[in-house]
Amino acid sequence: MMREFRPGLFVTFTLGLGIGAVAALLLAPKGGRDLRNEIAEGATDRVNQARRTARKIGKQAQTIVDEAADQINDAVAAGEVAYNHEKNA
């Protein structure tokens, strides 16, 4: 018989996994300086990854905005041509 999936169970499992990982790091037989350096390097890596991701998303957003602006300008120009054509007809 299968158990029902409950989101709370997954959250609890994930939280326990995270707490276990932190406890393992803190209780590992490493020197304090080595552990602090490892944590600092990990944090720096995550910050750099977040910055790269933010830059990538920013570039993608700018591309979308530029394409939308081009489409709007094309639509305005077409509207002006149609207006002038009807006005002079």
SULNORJO-V197109 format. One record per residue. RES is the residue in one small letter. PHI is phi as a letter, one per 30 degrees, with the letter a starting at -180 (999 if undefined). PSI is psi in whole degrees, -180 to 180 (none if undefined). Layout:
RES&PHI&PSI, RES&PHI&PSI
This chain:
m&999&130, m&d&144, r&d&154, e&d&144, f&d&127, r&b&128, p&e&-35, g&d&-34, l&d&-42, f&d&-44, v&d&-44, t&d&-44, f&d&-47, t&d&-43, l&d&-44, g&d&-39, l&d&-44, g&d&-45, i&d&-41, g&d&-40, a&d&-44, v&d&-44, a&d&-41, a&d&-41, l&d&-44, l&d&-30, l&c&0, a&d&152, p&d&52, k&c&156, g&d&156, g&e&-42, r&d&-44, d&d&-43, l&d&-44, r&d&-40, n&d&-42, e&d&-43, i&d&-43, a&d&-42, e&d&-41, g&d&-43, a&d&-42, t&d&-42, d&d&-43, r&d&-40, v&d&-44, n&d&-39, q&d&-42, a&d&-40, r&d&-44, r&d&-43, t&d&-42, a&d&-42, r&d&-43, k&d&-45, i&d&-40, g&d&-43, k&d&-41, q&d&-42, a&d&-41, q&d&-39, t&d&-44, i&d&-43, v&d&-43, d&d&-43, e&d&-41, a&d&-41, a&d&-41, d&d&-43, q&d&-40, i&d&-44, n&d&-40, d&d&-41, a&d&-41, v&d&-44, a&d&-43, a&d&-39, g&d&-41, e&d&-41, v&d&-46, a&d&-42, y&d&-48, n&d&-36, h&d&-45, e&d&-36, k&d&-37, n&d&-6, a&d&none
